[in-house]
Amino acid sequence: KKANYMPTPPGMDESCAWRLISGTVGGYAMGCLFGMFLGAMGDMNPIQIVKGKEIPQGPLREQARAAYVSTKARSIGLGKNF
């Protein structure tokens, strides 16, 4: 006796649309995480020396804001290009 098998549609994980969407979202997320890591590791404000004297840094709030803006820009940029 011959078995009667009906073809089943491919699963969600095998469709081209799912792979495209998951690859795009996953790549963007990985790029953002990588950008956050590199932003945290980067040297934001090197010590500036003028005529043998060190220029004082800005207030902590301004330093934190500058670090946030730079890390955000790097993260989004790598997310788009990853």
Contacts in CASP RR format, 6 or more apart in sequence:
PFRMAT RR
TARGET T0000
AUTHOR 0000-0000-0000
METHOD contacts of the structure
MODEL  1
KKANYMPTPPGMDESCAWRLISGTVGGYAMGCLFGMFLGAMGDMNPIQIV
KGKEIPQGPLREQARAAYVSTKARSIGLGKNF
12 18 0 8 1.000
13 19 0 8 1.000
27 79 0 8 1.000
27 82 0 8 1.000
28 79 0 8 1.000
28 80 0 8 1.000
28 82 0 8 1.000
29 79 0 8 1.000
30 79 0 8 1.000
30 82 0 8 1.000
31 75 0 8 1.000
31 78 0 8 1.000
31 79 0 8 1.000
31 81 0 8 1.000
31 82 0 8 1.000
32 75 0 8 1.000
32 76 0 8 1.000
32 78 0 8 1.000
32 79 0 8 1.000
33 75 0 8 1.000
34 78 0 8 1.000
34 79 0 8 1.000
34 82 0 8 1.000
35 71 0 8 1.000
35 74 0 8 1.000
35 75 0 8 1.000
35 77 0 8 1.000
35 78 0 8 1.000
35 79 0 8 1.000
36 71 0 8 1.000
36 74 0 8 1.000
36 75 0 8 1.000
38 74 0 8 1.000
38 78 0 8 1.000
39 70 0 8 1.000
39 71 0 8 1.000
39 74 0 8 1.000
39 75 0 8 1.000
40 71 0 8 1.000
44 63 0 8 1.000
44 66 0 8 1.000
44 67 0 8 1.000
44 70 0 8 1.000
45 57 0 8 1.000
45 63 0 8 1.000
45 66 0 8 1.000
47 54 0 8 1.000
48 54 0 8 1.000
48 55 0 8 1.000
49 55 0 8 1.000
57 63 0 8 1.000
END
